[in-house]
């Protein structure tokens, strides 16, 4: 077997994907194929932490009540899309507004 060839005798150059210029082979997808789903609404949730409180304590809460969560400052938050964990991230402050930056993508099991 020569350098640059697989055990099938095909060189790595022959296995490279064809250029996107001109017509693409049948079955090949690109970003324009996703346009149909661009307007589909999804629900994104970011879990900062969790806690358990009795209903009586919940009813006593008012504006400004501090709720202690099970996470430390700087610990990763969980990002869910339609109730499915898809990533972990960090809370960021952008122009006096809170945001989330993704630091880890969770692969589907």
Steps between C-alpha positions, in 0.01 A plus 500: 500500500647835399493815712163676483303186408253306713483120508240524218755660270316835495715804572394750767469767231237288320298468823476876557154654467430653159508876462172682574540704184248413232249225566532290813460122487167349599463466877748774591350766729594860566373789717226595253333163567436612860298810408174314563580469871639850562161630618413204725472629858694319772500553876842565653547466875811568707513335841696714745442257785237317699364498853212351696277719714178425685184654354459714812841660441421545130180688585695736728740603222481857375691720259865502606491162676832317466477130415808287566578264211706181488774652279805711570583830329690424179369144474367395157129544428291254298343604169187317387321521165143367515576329834807320359846571641712622208784699658666645806612858525588803707299806595637819341414867534462685169411870514329461839295199380550138601584244235639150466801385304526132409819332616413135438263333253334184631484227236178301467517157661 
